[in-house]
Amino acid sequence: MMRSGVLEVDGISALPEPILHHILSFLPFKEVAQTCLLSKRWKQVWQTFPDVEVGGVFTNPRKSKEILTSLERALLNRQDKMISIKKFSLELDLINSPENASLAGQCLGLAIESEVKELVLVHWRSERRNLPEIIFYVESLHVLELSYCKLQQPSKNVKLFSLRKLALREVCADDQAIASLISGCPLIEYLEIRSCEGLESLDLVNLSNLKEIILVNTSDIKRVEIKTSNINALAIHQTYLFPIEVNVSSCGNLKCLKFDFLPIEDEWLCNGISKLPLLEYLSMTKCHKLTSVRISSPCLKTLILECCDKLIQVEIETPNLSIFKYHGDLVSFSSNALSLSETSLCFSSHLMVNIEWVVEYFEILAMFQKFSKVLNLQCREGENVIVPQELRQIQSPPLTSVKKLNYSVRTDSWDFSVANVRARSSRFSIANVLDGLLWTSPHAEMVSIEHGHLHKFSFQISYKKQLIYDGEIPRCCQSLPVSCWQHCINEVKVEHTKSLSITEDGELQHDVRSFYCFEGGEDIFEKIDDLSEVV
């Protein structure tokens, strides 16, 4: 094409086909299909694209038949031209439609004959139809994902000799069917079983390549036995405390362990962790039978304990621990010398904060400041950030050496806006929150305040060299162990981030950042408090 005497060249279309396929792989499949309308060149690229995906829930049998018929023609064309298929994904509603089910089976057969490497089948609302048995003998498969279908015992030995990844979601299958399937996958590396019915016992034995196991919402399962030494990661997520027995004592190379809503007890945890010498990541959430956590682990780097309601004691001997996260009631903590890069603490006060609770809270904070470079404090409603004046007179600040302090409130209902601050008698104004944090951590240099997903204020604070107030000692500092921040501050730089949100017109609004700088002085509190105007 000529334009103003200059020949325009379509450089992208001239690229080699493998590169164009790679570019298209980043687009949704529907948009990839639309490129065939651009030119003959792009039609050819589309026809040789290695992925074939048919998705969407088509409740109209006639519409499903049209799609499957078109898909069959496209697959026959690929077969005639000996074009292989890398990924074949079929997601259709086949309920009460034997003819469409037959068509889907024919399309599946054509994909298998094209040496498909990745197979994804989703039979939405299909009353969990039995899968065609041919699936279990596709030796070219590397990935198999099955959803909303019924898995029965194959008539012959499964021969998925190249399979690396197996994912079963909303599948009906008993113990024998699952065992037969997995036994025919000697090279399997990743196993996911999610919301499957009928499976009561899972035995994973002598699978030397298996590296990761994920079990989610398997309410029927009563026992999990893993005897494979090379497993690196295990995650079991339940929604209720269903009884389940888990044995990982033979997983000597396990590095990552996640339990959610599991009825594990103190003795199991203590004995089990001792048999996992290479464990680096341990997360336990809503394990409500735990009362005392005692962990001795030389390689553990990350420990997460969240919402274990009956927990009263935590003892850890983890010399290499780097990240510690805790969410729950105030408990007894004890530890050896740690060197944490980050600590996150969220204590549930149940909105009944009194002097005794705050004193115990400060004692725990004081312990963690010895070990951690960065401290992240969270709460539900911001109730533990305001330190009463009478307590300041008798209590020493707990975080005297912390230089970076992050504070967040988990609910969006905590609002810094002027209207809300006035409604709550200004108790939770930005200045009051910062005042409470800087009393808790005197002369912290970096402080962030974040609530919900709405606003974040980041304060970079510099202090006068002598950390004293020019002139007489203010009355508010006379009885304190250190000068209050308002009287020794030099400069405050503030970054306010308003996070992603939806406008009234339905428009997507991206993060908006604003910057402020305040010099120290008697009015510094009022200057910071005025930030409520920008919210």
Disulfide bonds with the S-S distance in Angstrom:
none
